[in-house]
Amino acid sequence: MSRTKVVPIPVMGRHGINAYLLLGRRPIVVDAGTPGSGQKIYDRITAHGVDPTDVALIVITHGHIDHFGSAAELHRLTGAPLAGHIADLGPYGSGRAREPYLPNGPMGRLMARSRNLHIRVEPFEPTVLVRGETSLEDFGLAGRIVPTPGHTAGSISVLTDDGDLVAGDLVANSFMGLIPGRPANPPFHDDPRQNLASLREMLALGPTALHVGHGTALDPDRVRRWADREHDRLARLDAAGRLTTRSE
């Protein structure tokens, strides 16, 4: 059996915001970028020699508009069903991310003031509802969807049988991908401790690479070392009463 190929599709900048094309027996797309990105993603799929109407599934990793902003458009263009976790159905159905955003640091506090994060995008309704681990064999890919809550309640990742983890915003590259290869938090997490627990659970499965929404692929060993430091940082914040999480 040939290896599943993971192809990044830049949506903004070289690595600032990524969608992914997974090439197995049938192609699968992970994430749909910002509003107005559907045609760009469609064209990138075509440029890789794939007929976009052959896409078997579009997996949305979580309910932030830089990941589901063009989900409805991409569904119309390709005809592929959309998959999303039931815990993020609120954002998908309303076209708005849950607010307030909970920044991780200065970058998040700066970005939280951006009007672009607070707009309403075209809503959609996933036809493939994810509740737990979900095999992708029926969609032509040797792999599975795995719930990885913490960034949002309904965050999910895709783990191929070859070990590639397409991780959404479970982790990122520093400064939204501007420093490639250096693990960091994305600007926001609803629950940083739960997100870190999800990240460690995925690392325990021995992935070969982490393909993320912001930046280039990350080396798992480097992410493990970063996760240990992040655990200590969150413990200090918690002890000081400065660790904020979303209660829903």
C-alpha positions in Angstrom: 0.0 0.0 0.0 1.4 3.4 -1.0 2.0 6.0 1.7 -0.6 8.8 2.2 0.9 12.1 1.0 0.2 15.2 3.0 0.2 18.4 0.8 0.0 21.8 2.5 -2.2 24.3 0.8 -1.2 27.8 1.8 -4.3 30.0 2.3 -2.6 33.1 3.7 1.1 33.9 3.1 3.6 31.1 2.6 2.7 29.3 5.9 0.6 31.7 7.8 -2.7 29.8 7.4 -2.7 26.3 5.9 -5.3 23.8 4.6 -4.1 20.3 3.7 -4.7 17.9 0.9 -4.3 14.3 1.9 -3.7 11.9 -1.0 -4.7 8.3 -0.3 -6.9 6.0 -2.4 -9.2 9.1 -2.5 -8.3 12.7 -1.7 -9.4 14.3 1.6 -9.1 18.1 2.4 -8.5 19.2 6.0 -9.7 22.7 6.8 -11.1 25.4 4.6 -9.2 28.6 5.5 -10.5 32.1 5.8 -13.7 33.5 4.1 -13.2 33.7 0.3 -10.6 31.0 0.2 -12.7 28.3 -1.4 -11.7 29.0 -5.0 -8.0 29.3 -4.0 -8.1 25.9 -2.3 -10.0 24.4 -5.3 -7.3 25.7 -7.7 -4.5 24.4 -5.6 -6.1 21.0 -5.5 -6.3 21.1 -9.3 -2.7 22.2 -9.5 -1.6 19.0 -7.7 -3.3 16.9 -10.5 -6.4 16.1 -8.5 -9.9 16.6 -9.8 -11.6 18.6 -6.9 -14.8 16.8 -7.5 -13.1 13.6 -6.5 -12.5 14.9 -3.0 -14.2 12.4 -0.6 -14.4 14.5 2.5 -13.6 18.0 3.9 -12.6 17.7 7.6 -12.9 21.0 9.6 -10.6 20.8 12.6 -12.4 23.4 14.8 -14.7 26.4 15.0 -12.5 29.4 14.3 -13.1 31.3 11.1 -9.5 30.9 9.7 -10.3 27.2 9.5 -14.0 27.0 8.6 -14.4 30.4 6.9 -14.8 28.8 3.4 -16.3 25.5 4.4 -19.6 26.1 2.7 -18.0 27.5 -0.4 -15.6 24.6 -0.7 -18.5 22.1 -0.2 -20.4 23.8 -3.1 -17.3 23.7 -5.4 -16.3 20.1 -4.8 -19.6 18.5 -3.7 -17.7 16.8 -0.9 -19.4 16.3 2.5 -18.2 18.2 5.5 -17.0 16.6 8.8 -16.9 18.4 12.1 -17.2 17.6 15.8 -20.5 18.0 17.5 -19.0 20.3 20.3 -18.3 23.0 17.7 -21.7 22.8 15.9 -22.6 26.2 17.5 -19.9 28.1 15.6 -20.5 26.1 12.4 -24.2 26.8 12.5 -24.0 30.5 13.4 -21.0 31.4 11.3 -19.3 32.9 14.3 -16.5 31.7 16.6 -17.4 31.5 20.3 -16.3 34.7 22.0 -14.5 36.1 23.8 -11.3 34.7 22.5 -8.9 33.7 25.3 -5.4 34.9 24.3 -2.3 32.9 25.2 0.0 35.9 25.3 0.8 39.3 23.6 0.1 38.0 20.1 -3.3 36.8 21.1 -4.2 40.0 22.9 -3.2 42.0 19.8 -5.1 39.7 17.4 -8.2 39.6 19.6 -8.7 43.3 18.7 -8.8 42.5 14.9 -12.2 43.1 13.4 -11.5 40.1 11.0 -11.9 37.7 13.9 -15.3 38.9 14.8 -17.1 38.8 11.5 -19.9 36.3 10.6 -19.1 33.9 7.8 -21.3 31.6 5.8 -22.6 28.9 8.2 -22.7 25.2 7.4 -23.9 22.0 8.8 -21.5 19.0 8.9 -23.1 15.8 7.5 -20.4 13.7 9.0 -20.7 14.3 12.8 -17.7 13.4 14.8 -18.2 12.2 18.4 -15.2 10.1 19.0 -12.4 8.5 17.0 -13.7 8.0 13.4 -12.1 5.8 10.8 -11.5 7.4 7.4 -11.3 4.1 5.5 -14.8 4.6 4.0 -13.5 7.9 2.5 -10.4 6.2 0.9 -7.8 7.2 3.5 -5.8 5.0 5.8 -6.2 6.9 9.0 -8.7 8.3 11.5 -10.1 11.5 13.0 -9.2 11.9 16.6 -10.8 14.4 19.0 -8.2 16.7 20.5 -10.2 19.2 22.6 -8.7 22.2 24.3 -8.1 24.8 21.6 -11.9 24.6 21.2 -14.2 22.0 22.7 -14.7 20.4 19.3 -11.1 20.5 18.0 -10.1 17.4 16.1 -7.0 16.1 14.3 -6.4 13.6 11.5 -3.8 10.8 12.1 -2.8 8.7 9.1 -1.7 5.1 9.5 1.7 6.3 8.3 2.0 8.6 11.3 1.4 12.0 9.9 -0.7 14.1 12.3 -2.7 16.9 10.7 -3.2 18.8 13.9 -5.1 22.0 13.3 -4.3 24.4 16.1 -3.2 21.8 18.6 0.2 23.5 18.3 1.7 26.1 15.9 4.9 27.6 14.7 6.1 30.7 16.5 4.5 34.0 15.5 1.8 32.4 13.4 4.3 30.5 11.3 6.9 33.3 10.9 9.5 31.3 12.7 9.3 27.9 11.0 10.0 24.7 13.0 9.8 26.4 16.4 6.8 25.0 18.4 4.5 27.5 20.1 0.9 28.0 21.1 -1.5 29.5 18.5 -2.8 32.9 19.7 -5.8 31.4 21.6 -6.9 28.3 23.5 -10.2 27.9 25.2 -8.6 25.5 27.8 -4.7 25.5 27.6 -4.4 22.6 30.1 -6.8 20.4 28.1 -5.1 21.3 24.9 -1.7 20.3 26.3 -3.2 17.0 27.5 -4.6 16.4 24.0 -1.2 17.2 22.5 0.6 14.8 24.8 -1.9 12.1 24.0 -1.2 12.5 20.3 2.6 12.6 20.9 2.3 9.3 22.8 1.0 7.7 19.6 4.4 8.3 18.0 3.6 10.6 15.0 6.3 11.1 12.4 5.4 14.8 11.8 2.9 17.3 13.0 1.3 19.3 10.1 -0.3 22.4 11.6 -2.6 25.2 10.7 0.1 27.9 11.2 3.6 27.2 9.9 5.6 24.3 8.6 5.6 20.7 9.7 7.0 20.3 13.3 9.4 17.6 14.5 7.7 15.5 17.3 10.8 15.4 19.5 11.0 19.1 19.4 7.3 19.4 20.2 7.7 17.0 23.2 10.5 19.2 24.7 8.3 22.3 24.1 5.3 20.6 25.8 7.4 19.9 28.9 8.2 23.6 29.2 4.6 24.5 28.5 3.5 22.2 31.3 5.7 24.1 33.7 4.6 27.5 32.4 0.9 26.6 32.9 1.6 25.3 36.4 3.1 28.6 37.3 0.2 30.6 35.9 -2.3 28.3 37.7 -0.5 28.7 41.0 -0.6 32.5 40.6 -4.4 32.4 39.7 -3.7 33.7 36.2 -4.8 30.8 34.1 -8.1 31.6 32.3 -10.3 28.9 30.7 -13.7 29.0 29.1 -16.6 27.6 31.1 -19.5 26.4 29.0 
